[in-house]
Amino acid sequence: MYEKHAFITLAETLATHEGVTHFAISMRIFGKGDFFKNLKKPRADCRMRTAARLITWFAENWPSDLEWPEGIPRPALNKKDAA
């Protein structure tokens, strides 16, 4: 199970690596830029389906030259997805 801080860490790590903001990462995933801004609010959360979409997107789109953040489990991609 992933906690919201894991998604925020992934978004901010990728954004920093690419020289963009978490708004840009949110746009790529959802087509709207406010997801991570809203997720940072104290009582904010996301649904299981959204969490699954997030972790899958990050796993599939993570740059090969960027180390996956420590302490966050990285899902294995299906072999058909890696091709």
PyMOL commands that set and color helices and strands:
alter all, ss='L'
color gray80, all
select helices_A, chain A and resi 4-18+22-30+35-39+48-61+79-82
alter helices_A, ss='H'
color red, helices_A
deselect
rebuild
show_as cartoon
